[in-house]
Amino acid sequence: MSGMVDLTQKAFLIGRKHAAPMRTTPTDKVLAVAFFKDGRRFVTGSSDNTLRIWDVEKGVLIGEPFEGHNGWVQSFAVSPDDRRIASGGRDNTIIIWDVESKQMIFGRLAKHTRWVWSVCFSPDGKRLASGSKDCTVILWDAESGAVLSTLKGDYGICSVAFSPDGLKLASGSFHNIRVWRTDNFELLLDIDAHKNYVQGIVWSPDGRQLVSASYDKVVQFWNSSNGYRIDEACIHTDYINSLVISSNGSFIATASLDMTVRLWNTRLHRQISQPYEHTAGVACVAISPNPNGKLLVSGDYEGKVWLWSIEKTLSATNSSSRVQNLYPEALPNAEQAIVLSPWSYIGYELRCPALHGVQRYGDAIEVFKTTCSKLDNVPDPQIQKPHQQHVGRSEELAAAIRKAVDDKLENAPLRLLNTSTGRLCNREAQINSFMGSTEYSDLFHLSAMHAPLQMESINEAVTKYFSWVMLSHRWASKEPELLDIQNKDVYTLHPVGTIVKLQRFCEVARNAGYRWAWSDTCCINQNDIVERQESINSMFAWYRHSALTIVYLSDVPPSSNSGALANSSWITRGWTVQEFLAPDIILFYQADWTLYLDACSPNHKKSVAIMQELVDSTGIDAQEFVAFRPGMRGARVKLQWASRRVTTLQEDIAYSLVGIFGINLHVKYGEKKQNALGRLLQKIIARSGDITALDWLRPRPPPSLSEDEIQTSVSMLRNTVAMESVLKLRTRLDNLCAPRFAASRLQLPCIAFPVTEVRRMPSQDQETRSTYQVKTDGLHDLLITTEDGLIQFSPANPIQQIFLLIRPWNRYDFELPDFADKTQSMDDMAEPRSRSHDPRGQSPGDNEPADSQSHTQELGLIARLGQCLCVLFLFVWLGQQPELGLIARHGQHFGALLLGQWRGIEPADSQSHMRELRLIVRLGQSFGALLLAQQRGGEYKRIASDHNITARVRNMASVDDMMDIRTIEVL
């Protein structure tokens, strides 16, 4: 270090735009940096496991380094009184140092199980917070080293920060920012903030804003009271590693892998001056606390520490601020000009920017309109031209905002309760409320300041305003209907019975920061058939696009233990299936409107205890609760969910499922449950081709053979079955169409087995049920017990009516996708591309060997090149001039053939025969059969449907017994 004096002195030449760097040691990375509160010293932490203190004025090291960590020093914090330093490292420990003696105040704090990424002192210096790769935040007593609390996160915690008053603690992890109270550790906010790890988080000096920076290259600003994003983001060109805010909150500094440090104005969210360029990726940055942050220090991955003077940059910024301060003075002058010349546009033209400057956006809009009207009468074309441009710009902006509103409301309920006024509003009233709001005025004028239009900001503001909360509940005997609350304030209604539930629901939604709320009792006109039809078919989408769904459990008492939710009547109702599957965010409330299990998470779908209770009580897979996708896939399972539920109106058991399957169904109350379900099944089978939905009340039998057993059976069949017959069977099955409904009749593809004999067997229960022996061509004999009276016949006593036992055809037996799978887009199967290189060597995720990914990509490239080269070689060998199109079309097949030979894979014909033989093995196993009786018109009707018929072919090698393949018309 003795040879560094000249370099460090150059580095501290205040006033130079670019500083000469100083180096710690030749190979170290400078990972953390911070100023002391006195502004005369700063500290660095590096990959040599040490901390060092530097003198700002002299540019020299002060004493020896702090030595004690057994791994890189990832983070540290200086106490408010400058007497202690807390550091965290890759050795999973925290050390609190005495600055004067450079000794540990007490032993290493070793409660974390993985790297410590971030540490910070509370404003009073009595507590310390630490965030770790082990997904926890630990609060410590900074004076004793005792653990005060451990807070769990979902991913590695990269950053922590106390609020200026010390009452809140913020943490950043993968995607999320969380904010806790520090007295009872209640989770206040859980913000889905970024697309990658949140590497830095800071509070504004007044505590009203949070600022975050991430590996996704973006800096975001947040309202700390409700978690809403504020205006536009600031963007780097590569990972952002570090973030700090000035002591007066006027600007922030960010350090990035793009080898720059950048300053950003916190009010305008714009970059200040040019980036401060480095020679390597920058890991950390700090701003001097006094006076007003005129110095900047940064550290990079080459071990260099850079000191910058930013006084000139800040002076220019302050000049802009002084201009802003002139607006209040300019406003009276503009108003005086209007008084002197009220017929002139000039005073109004001066007043409009002055009002905007003092953030009176609503008044500014009105003055702008007046200015435009005055300018209409000005004959000067030089004045008219900019006027027309302003008008055109305003019209464009108004149209863009209206389109954003229409897009948002496309999936919104027709009526919503305004939680502020307590009044029910239709779509027109909702839009008018927005157009007359300060939110609209602010959005209009702020957007008018930018060109081109900032659609992202517009959409975000519109979404924030129109976000709504849905209620899911068990109806009581007397619920308030639309006519009971129309043109009334729900908060002023007499608080009795279910009115109280509605009032409390609106209050909870309002307190959560939402302006709109929806309840199915009073927000639908039940007497309007058209509206009721639209509401039932749209309800899933309303829950899906809601900002929050509140589940009110009226029969779950306060302070209930786990299990009360499972015993609630809410869990048994038919409509509640879509109400807990559709929303992204859901909260459960007990009878007294307190959170169930005191779960303070902002989303109970992230509560392990509550989700497990739902899984156990409903039988629905946990993944469906958090990532449910409506559609036809798994139709049989979805129908079984409904089979366990009840509805007040019997037809609702079908209508409540239309959103689950993503279909529309005409609503006809009075048609009875079976007719409604029948129409629903018609839609499902017509769309999916999944005939298993017909037997949705019965459990599907498990597969009878393992993969090893199938392979064994295939080997046995090779020498016993005629492949010509097998290929013929496969072709006929492959040509079958999907099941469909036509004229209320099911066109059902199947393999048919003619019934040759039906004989009634002696039975003890002769009065209600009978047992019959049924014989068919190609199947083992069956015993069927049913309430239906079957006609007895035999070859000796034949009858004219035809009876069939059929195997409904399912493409799964052919090892092909289901019919519904054909609608799946290729995007669903594409793997997301991720960035594997982390130059810091400290990605919070578990690292995988880069060689593995590289080799996979190389093999893929070789395969693609090999395919084309093989075809090219073939054409040249034949003496022909190849076309690129032919190479592209045939390369894949030919390359795959050679690759298969190289790997010892059997030829395509052998593979094809393997599939056919596997098909025969599957067809030879037990299957669920239907017994059909032919009617006079040639169609068939199912009989003995109360019996679960399981059949099996007599000899699977007798392929000809399975050749009766047809599509049957079933009533």
N, C-alpha and C positions, 0 to 999 in steps of 0.2 A: 504493500500500500504506500510505501514511502515515495514511489515515483509518480504519484498521482496528484501532487500539489498543484502543478501547473495546469493540469486539466481541470481540476475543480475550481481554480481561480477563474479560468475562462468561462466555466459554466455559470458563474455568478455575476457576470457582467450585466447588470440590470439595464434594461433599455434595448438590448438586442432582440430582434424578432426570433432568431433561431439561436438556440443555446448549444454550446459545445458540450458533449456528454462527458460524464465521469464514470468510471467503471469500478465495480466492487471487487470482483476477482475475475480472471479471464474466462471462466466457464459458467459462472452462476447466472441464474435468471432472477430478476427483481420482480417478486410476485405481489408485494404489498408496500404501500407508502402512506404516511400520514404526517400532518403538521402538528406540533404542539400548539396549545391554545395561545401561547405567547407570540407565535409567529416567527420566532427567532431560530427554531430548531425543527427538524423533521426526522422521521424514523423510516428505515427501509427493512424489509424482510425478504429473504432470498432462499434459493434452493441449496445454499450451503448450510442450512439449518440454523442460521443466526439472524439477529437483529442488530442494526447499527444506527447510531444517532449522528446527525450532521449539523454543523453550524451554518446557518444560512448566510450570514454576513461574511464570514471568513472562508467559507467553502472547504472546510476540513472536517474530518471525523473527530468526534468527541470521545476520547477514551477507547476502551476495548469493546468488542462486540458482546452481545448477550448470547451466552451459550448454554444450552440445556435441552433443546429439542433433538429428537433422534430422527427427524424427517423434515421435509421442506416446511418453511414457515408460510402458511397460506394466507393468514390474516392476523391483524392485531388492531387494538384500539387503545388510544391514550385517554386516561381518566380526565374528568373535567378540571381537576386541580393540577394536572400535569405531573403528578407524583408517582403514578403507576402506569404500567403498560400490561395489557392482557393479550396474549398471543395464542394462536391455535395452529396446529400443524398436521402433517401427514402421519405423525406418530399417534394420532387419535387422542392427543392430550391438549390441555389448556394450561398455560403457565401465567401467573400474575407476578410481575416483576416490580421491584422497587427501583425507580429510575436513578436515584442518586447512587445506590450501592451496586446496581445491576445484579442483584441477587433475587432468588425466588422468595416471595413473602411466605408461602407455604408450599408443600409438595405439589407435584403435577396433579391436575384435576383430570381423572381418567374414567369418566362415566360414559363417554361416547365409545362406540365400537368400530367406527370408521373415521376417515379424515374429518378434521374440523375445518369447515370452509369459511366461516364468518363469525366474528365476535364483536360485541359493542357494549359499552357502558350505558347505564341509565343516566338521565340528565343530572341526577343528584350523586352519581357515582357509587351508590350503595348496592346496585345489582348489576349483574353481567348476563348477557344472553349469548348463546352460541348455537350455530347451526351446523349440521354435520351430514355427511354422505349416508349416515345410518338412518336418515329420514326422521330425525328428531330435532326439536329445539329444546334446549335446557336453560332454565333460569337459575342463576347462582346467587348466593349471598357473596358479594365481592369482598366483604371484610372477613368472612370465615371460611369461604370455599364450600359451604353447604349447598346442596341441591334444594331449590325451592319448588320447582315443578318441572315435569317433562311433558312436552307437547308433541303429539304424534303428527307426522305428515305423510303424504302419499309417496313422495320421492325424496331424493337427496336435497337437503336444504343448503342453498348456495349463498343466501344473504339474509341478514337480520338487521332490524333498525328500530329503536325506541322512538316514539313520538316525542315532540319537544316538551310536552308536559309529563311524560313518563307513564301516562295512563294506558297507553296502547303499545303493542309490539307487532311489527310487520315482519313477515318472512317471505322469501322467494324460493320457489323450487321449479320443477318441470311444469311449464305452462302456468302454474298457479301463484297467486299472491294471497296470503292469508293474514288477517288482522285479528289479534286477541286483545281482550282486556287483561291488564296485568294484575288486577286485584283478585279476580275470581277465575281468570283464564277462560272466560267465555269466548267462543269463536264468534266474531262480529261480521267478518267478511270472508268470502272465498271467491276470488276473482279469477276467471279463466282469462289470463292476461296476455300470454304470449304463445308462440308456437315452438318454443325451446326453453332451455333452462334460464331462469331469471338470475342473472349474475350480480345485479346491483339493485338496491332499493333505498330510497331516501325520502324524508319528509320535508315539506316546505316549512319554513320557520314558524308560520302560524298554525301548522298542523292540519290545514284544510285540504292539502293535496299530498298525494304520493306520486313519486316518479320512479319508474322501473326501466331497467335496461337488460337486454337478453342476448343470448347466442343467436336469436333470429334476426339480429342486426338492427333492431328497432328500439327506440325509447318511447315509452307511453306515459301519459299523465292521467291521474285518476282522482276523482272526488273521494276523499277518505271517509266520508260519512255514509255513502251509499254504493261505492264501488263503480260508479259510472265513469266511462272514459271521457276525457276532456279534449275536445278539438283534435288536431292532427298530431301524428307521430313524427318523431325525428329519426332519420334513417342513416346508418353507416353502410359501407359496402362489404363488411365482413363481421365476424363475431364481435360483440361488445363485451369486454372483460371487466370493466370497472366504471363506476358512476359516482360522482360527488356533486354536492350543491353548495353554492356560495353561502356565506353566513347571513347575507341579507336576502337570499332567495331569488335574486334577479337573474341568475344564470346557473347552468350546470356544465360540468365537463365530463366527457366520456372518453375512454381509452379502448382501442380496438385492435383486432388482429390485422386490420388494413394499414397498420403502421402509422396511424394518426391519432392525435388527441383533438377533439373538437369541442367548441363552446357553443351553447345553445341558449337563446333567450327564453326564459320560462313563461313569459306572457304571450309572446307571438309564436313560440315553438319553431323558431327559425335559427339557422346557424349564424353565429357571429364571426365575421371575418373568414380568413382562409384556415384550413386545418394546420395544426402543428405537426409537421412531418418528422418521422423517425426513420431509423435505418433497419428496424425490425418490428415485429408485432409488439404492441404495447399492452402490458399486463395490468398496470395500475396507474392511478392519477390522484392527486390531492390538490386542494386550493388553500392558500394561506388564509387564516381567519381574519387577520387585521392587517392593514386597514382595507376593508371591503374587498379582500381577495385579489391583491395585485400580483401575486406570484402563483406559479403553477409548477408542480413537480411531478414527474412521471418516470416509470421504470419499465424496461423492456426485456425481451427474452434473450438478448445478448449480454445482459448484465450491466447495462448502462443506466445511469440515473440522469435525467434531464431537468434543468431548472429554467423556467421561462418567465419573462416579464410580460404581463398582459395588461399593463396600465393604459397603453395607448388604445388598445381594443376596447377596454371598458370605458374610456373617455368618450369614444365615438358612440358607444351604446348609450351612455348617460346623456349625450346630446340629444339623441332620439327621445329619451325619456323626458328631457326638458321641453321638447316640442309638445309631447303629450300633455304636459302641465299647462301649456298655453291655451288649451281648448276652453277651460272654464272662463278665462279672461276674454276669449274671442266671442263667446256666446252672447254676452250683453251687447257687444258692438254690432253683431249681426242683427239682433232684435231691434236695436236702435235704427239700423238702416231700413228695416221693414216699416217702422213707424214713420220715418221720413218719406219713404217712397213705397207705399203699400201696393201700388199698381205695377211695380218693377219686380223682375225675377231675381235681381242681384242680391237683395237681402236674404231671400229664401235660399239662394244658392250658397251663401256664406253660412247660413244657420245650419244647414243639413250636416256638413262634416263636423261642425262644432258639437252638435247633439250626439253624433256618432262617437266623437272623441270622448265625451263624458258618459258614454254607454247608455244613452237614452234612446234605444233603438226604435221603440214604438213611435216616439215623437218624430224621430228622424224620417221614418217612412211617410208620415203624414206631411211633413215639410217637403219631402221629395215629390209627393203627388202635387202639392201646391206649386212647386217650382216648375214641374212639367206643364201644368195648366197655364202658368204665366208665359212659358216659353212658346206655347202654341201661337201666341199672338205676336211673336217677335219676327219681323220680316227678314232679318239678316240671315242668309244661308250659312254663314260661318258659325253662327250660334245654333241654328237649327240642326246642323249635322251632328255635333256631339250630343245634342238633346235626343235626336232620334236613336243614336247608338245606345244611350242610357235606357231609353224606353225599350228598345229591342232586347237589351241585356236583362232588364227586369222581367220582361215577359218570358224569356227563356228560363230564367231562374224560377219564376212562379210555376211554370209548367213542369220543371224538373222536380220541384218539391211536391206538386200534386201527384205526379206519377209515383213518387216514392210512397206517398200516402196510400194511393190506390193499391200498390203492390203489397203493402203491409196489411191492409184491410181485406185483401182477397181471401185470406184464411182466418179472418176474425169473425166472431159471432155477430149476428145482425143487430143485436141490442146489447148494451153494456151499462152497468151502473157506474156513475161517476163517484168515486170514493171521497172526493172533496165536497161535492154538493149534495150527495146522497140521492141524486135524481137519475132516473132511467133515461138513456139516450139512444136514439136510433143512429144509423150510419151518418145521416146528414147532420145531426146534432153533434156527433163526435168530431166531424170534420170542421164544423163551424167553431166549435170550442178551440180547436187547434189554431185555426186561422186568426182568431182573436186573442191568442195567448202571447205572453212575452216570449215564450220559447220560439214561436214562429217569427216574431219580430227580430229576435237575436239571430236566428238561423238565416233569415233573409239578408240582413245587413252584413253579417260576418261572411256569408257566401258571396255577396256582391263584391267583397274586397278582393276575391281571388279569381283569377282567370287561368286556365279554364275552370269550369264548374267542378267543385270537389264533391263528387257523388257519394264517396264513402262517408264523408262527414254528414251530408244531407240524410243519407239512409240511416246512419246511426242516431241522429237527432230524432228522426221520425219514429224509429223503432223504440227509442227510449220513451217518447211521449205516448205512443199507442200500445205499449205493452200491457197485457191484461192478466188477471189471476182467475183461475177456474176453481169452482167448488165441487168437491165430490163428497157425497153424504148419503145417509139413509133417510128417505122421505118419512116424515111423520104424518099423522092423520090429517092435519090441517096446515098446509103450507101456504104462504102468501103467493098469489098468482099475479099475472101482469096487471089486471085491472085494479088490484088492491094497492099497487104502488105507483101506477102511472100518474104523472104530473104531481107527485108527492115527494117529499124528502124522507127517505127511509129512516134517517136518524131521529126524526120528530114523531114517528109513529109510536103508538102506545106499546111499550116494551113488554109484551106478553107472548107466551107460547113460542112459535117458530119465528116470529118477528125478531125476537132477541137473537136467534141464530143468524139471521140475515144481517142484522146490525153489527154483530161482533165480527162476522166474516168481512164485511166492508171495512171495519176499523183495522183488523189485522192486515188486510191488503194495503190499506192506506199507510199504516205505520211501517210497512215493508218498503214503501217508496213507490207504490204503483197507483196510477190514477184510475184504472178501470178494473171492474170485477164482474164476474158472470155466475149466475146461479140458474140451474135449469127450472126451478120452480116459478120464477117470475120474469125471466128474460126471453121466454118463448110464448107466443100467443097460441095456446093449445086449441083454441077454437078456429084458427085459420089452418085449413088442411094443407094448403100449399106451403106455408111457412113451417108447419110441423114436419112435413115431408123433407124439406130442405135441411132443417135443423138436425133431424135424425141421421141423414146421410152425410152431414158435414161435421158432426160432433167430434169424431175422432181427430179430424184436422184441427179443430179448435183447441182441443187438449194438447195436441202435438205441438202447436205453435205458441202455446201460452208461455209466459215468462215464469209462471209458478202455478202449481196445482195444490190447493189446500184440501186435505182430507179431514173431515170433522167426524170424530168417533163419539157419537152422543151417548153410547152405552159403556164407554171406558172411563171410569172414575179418575179423579186426580191422583197423581203419585202412584199409578199402577205399575206393576212389575211386568217383566217380559212375559208374553203369553196372552196378555189382555187383548192385543190386536187380533190374534188368531181366534179368539172367542167372540169377537165383535160380530154383530149381524151384518155390518158393512162388508165383511169378507165373503159373505154368501150370496150377495146380490149380483144379478146378471150384468147390469150396466157398469159395475165397478171394474170389470175386466179391462175395458179400454181406458178407463179413467186412471188406472195405475200403470198401464203399459205405455200409453201414448206420451205422457209428458217427460221432459228431460229432468225437470226439477219438481220435487214433491215434498210436502211437509205434513206430518200427522199431528193432529191436535186432539187432546182429550176433551172430556165433557165441559171442563172449566176453561177451555181455550188456552191451556198450557201445552207445551210440546210433549209428545209421548216419549217416555223414558228420559225426559229432560235432555233429549238429544239436541244439542245446540248447533249441529251441523246445518249449514244453509241448504243442504240437500240430503234428505233421508235416504235417497238411493245410494248414497255413499256410506250409510250406516250399516256396518256389518251385522249388528244385532237385529235391526229391524228387517233388513233384507233376508236374513236367514229365517226369521219368523214367517215372512211372506212365502218364502220357498216351501217351508215345511207345511204351511196351512193350505196352500193352493195347489201344490204339486207342479207348479210352473218353474222351469229352469231359471236359475239366477241370471244367466246371460240375457234372457228375454226381458227382464225387468229394466236393465240398463241399456240395452241395444236392440229393442224390438223393432222389426221391420214388417209393416203390413204387407199382405200378399197371400198367394195361394200355397206357398211352400209349407209343408207340414200341416195341411188342412185337417187331417184326421185328429192330430194332437190338439189343434186349436178348438175343434168342435168338442173334444173331450173336456177342455177347460170349462166350457159352458154347461156341460151335462151335469156338473156338480152344483149349479147355481139356480136361484129362483128369481122370478120377476112377478110384480103385481099383476100386470097384464100378460097373459100367456104368450101372445105374439111377440112380446119384447125379447124373448129368449133368442129369436132369430134376428130381430131388428138391431139388437145390441151388438151383433157381430159383424155388421156390414163394414165398419171401419177396420176391424181386425183383418178382414180379407181384402180390403181396398176396393169394394164394389158398391154400386148403388142398387137399392131394392125399393120397389114401390111399396109404400106403407098402406096397409088395408086392415085397420083394427076391426075385429069381428070375424076374420077369416079362420080363426083357430090356430093353435100352435102347430099342428101337423102340416097344414097348408103353407104356413109361413116358412117352416123349416124345409118343406119340399121345394119351395121356390128358391130358397137360399142354396140348397144342395144342387139344384139345377144350374145355378150361376157358377158354383164352385167347380163342378165337374166339367161344365162347358169351357171354363177358363183354364183349368189345370189338367184335365184328363185323369185326375186321381180318383179312381173308383173306390179306394179304401174309405173315402168319406161316407159311403153308404152304410158301412158298418161301424160308424164312429162311436157307438155306445159300448162296443166290445173291445177288450184289449187285444192288440195285435200279438199273435204267438211269436215267441222268440225264434231266431234262426235255429234250425235243427242240426246243421252241420258246421263244423269249424272249417277254416281254410285248409288245414292239413287233411281233413276228411274229404273235402271236395277234391283235392289233388289226388288222393288215393282212388276215389271213385272214377275220376277222369282216366287214370291209368288203366283201370279195369275195363272201361268202356272201349278203349282204343281198338281192341281185338274182337269185340262182341257186337258192335253196332255198325250198321251200314251207313257210311258217311254220306252217300247219295241221298238217303232218306233224311238224314240230319240236316243237310244243306237245304233240302226242299222245305223242311219244317221251319228252319230259320227264315227263309225267304218269305214264306207265307205269314209268319208272325211279324216280320219286319214291315210288311205291307199293310198291316192293320192300322186303321186310323184311331185317333183318340176317342174316348167315349164322348157322346154329346147328347143333348136333349133336342128333340124336334117334335112339335105338336104335343107337348107334355108327355112324350115317351122317350125313354132312355135307349139310345143306340149303343149297345154294349158289346165291345169286342171280347171274344172268349174262346176257350177250347171246350168243346161240348162232348159229353159222354152220355149216350142214350141210356135211359133207365129201362131195364129188361124185366124187372120183377119188383113188386111191392107187396109185402105180406105182413099182416098185423101179428104181433107177438103177444103172448100172455103177459098181462101186467097187473100189479096190485092196485094201481090207481086208474081204474077203468073209467071213472066218471068224468074226469077232467082232461086227462092226458093219455095218449096211447103211444106205444112203441112199435115201430115198423122196421122190418128188415128190408133194405133196399139194395138191389143188385144192378150193376151197370156194366157196360162193355168197357173193359180196360182198367176198372178200379176195384180195389178191395171192397168186399161187402160192408155195408154200413148199417148201424142201428140209429134210428132217428126217433126221438121222443118229442111229441108236439101236441098242442091242443087242436090243431087242424085235423079233420078227418080225411085221410088219404084214400084214394081209390085203390083197391087191391087188384092186381093182375099178375100174370105170369105168361111164359111162352105157351103153356097149355091152355090158358084162359086170357087171350089177348083182348085189347081194347083199341079203339081208333085214336083216342087222344094220346098225344105224344108228351112224354115227360123227359126232362134233361137235368143232369147234374152238370153244372158248368164251372169252369175255372176262369173268373174274370181276368182278362189279360192286363198285366202290369209290366211296363217296359223295364222295371227294375230287374225282373227275372232274366232279361236279356243283357244285363249289365250295361244298359244305356241310361242316359239322364231321363228323369221324369219329363213328361210333356211340359210341366210348369218351368223346368229348368231352361227350356229353350229361350225364355224371355230374359234370362240373366245376361246382363251386359258383360263385355270383356273387362270393363273397368272394375267390376266386383272381384275379379280374379287377379288383378294386377297388384304386385307387391309394391309398397311405397318405397321410394328411393330415399336413402338416408345418407348423411355425411359421416364417413367413418374416421376422417383424419382430425385429430384434436391436437394442435400444436402445443397446447399447454400441458399435455400429458395428464390431465386431471378432469376428464369428462365425468360427471356424476354417474353415468351409466357404466355398467360392467363392460370392459373392453374385450373385443374379440380379436384374434390375430388378423392383421391386415392381409397376410399372405393367403389366408383361406379365401377371403373375398376376391383377392386379385386372381388367384388360380381359377376360381369359378368363372370370372369374367373372361379370362384367357381361353378356357375350354369352350365357352360359348362362342367366342370369336373364331376359334379354330374350326368349330363345327360349321359355322356359317360360311367361312371361307372355303372349307373343304367341300361343302355342298356345291358351291358354284364352280370351283376348280375341277371337280370330278366331271361335271356336265361339260365344261369347256373342253376338257381333255377328250371326252367321248366324241364331241363334234369334230374336233381336229383329227382324231384317229379315223373318222369316217370320211375325211376329206371334204367336209362341209363348212360353210361360213356361218357360225352361230349368231343368233340375235340375242341381245341382252335380255329381252323379255322371256325367251325360252329358257335361258340360264336361270333366271329368277323363279320361273314357274316349276322347273323340274329339279332344281338344285336341292331343295329340301328332301324330296323323296329319295333321290339317288344317294345323297350324303347319309341319310339315315340308314339306307341299306348297307353301305360300306361300314358305317360305324357299328351297326349291329353285327356284321360278320367279324369285325375286329374284336368286339367284346364277347363273341361266342353266342350271340342271340340267334334263336331259330329264325328261319325265313318267314316271310309274311304269311304264306299259306299255312305253315304249321301253327303260327299264332292264331290265325283265323279258325282253324280246326279246334284249337284249344278253347276258344270262346264258344263254339258250338257245343262242344262236349260239356263244358261247364253249364251251358243252358240245359242240356238233357239231365244233368245231375240235379239241378234246381227243380226242374219239372218233375223229377222223380220223388221229391220230398212232399210231406204233408202240406195241404193248402186249405184255405177257407173256401168252401163250395157253396153255391146257391142252388136250390131245388126249384125248377121252373115247370109250369104246366102250360101247354099250348092252349090258346083260346080259339074261338071260332074264326076270328079274322086273321089267324096266322101269327099274331103277336103272342107274347108269353107273359105270364104273371107269376110272381114269386109266391111260393107256398112254404109252409113250415118255417117261417121267418123267425119264430120264437125259439128256434133251436140253432145252436152254433154247430154247423156241419163241418167236420174236418175229414177230408178225403185224401186218398193216396193211390197213385197208379200201381197196378199189380206188378208190372215189370218195366222198369225205366228203359231197358234196352229195346223194348218193343215200341219203336218210334211210331209205327203205323197206327197204334192205338190212340195217338195224340194228334192225328191229322185232321180231325173234324174241327177246323178253325173257321169261325164265322163271326159276323156281327148280328146280334139278336136284338129285336125290338121288344123292350120290356115295359109293361104298363106301370 
